[in-house]
Amino acid sequence: MCLANPPAAPANDNCAGAINLAVNAGCINTVGTTFGATQSSIGCAGTANDDVWYNFTATNYTQTIQVAGSANFDAVIELFDGTCASLTTNACMDNTFSGNTETLTASGLTPGVTYYFRVYDYYSSAGSTFSVCVSGTSIIAGSQPNDEPCNAIQLPAVT
């Protein structure tokens, strides 16, 4: 079957068009689609021929990205450090199957830094829909007991 008018690529088809997601205390979903998406680069798992891009600014050292796929969508999440011009894979998550929620808990992040991630179907796909969110707590200045030199935690000497 030929499509007379194939779907246009989504605005976030490439890293430069990444959709910015707010980090919330709980998961607040944004609807996403891979219809019309094209491959940006080789995937970390499966076939990334339909990847779409998102970014968020870390509010804590650990953030959780969740992607809930439709019945025929086996989500893969690939998290990157850097900018669109120079990305390095930070993490890759592909633990579930079609129709399930893929969860990537990213740790070791730097609060205030923007991170990019892409979502795609593990299988070669003509497109599908999903929902995506980024969640986690925010660091409140002065809330960490050892965030100031005067409050440093003394560690025992190793002999």
Buried (B, 14 or more C-beta within 10 A) or exposed (E): EEEEEEEEBBEBBBBEEBBEBEBBEEBEEEEBBBBBBBEBEEBBBBBBBBBBBBBBBBBBBEBBBBBBBBEBBBBBBBBBBBEBEEBEEBBBBBEBEBEBEBBBEBEEBEEEEBBBBBBBBBBEBBBBBBBBBBBBBEBEEEEEEEEEEEEEEEEEEEE
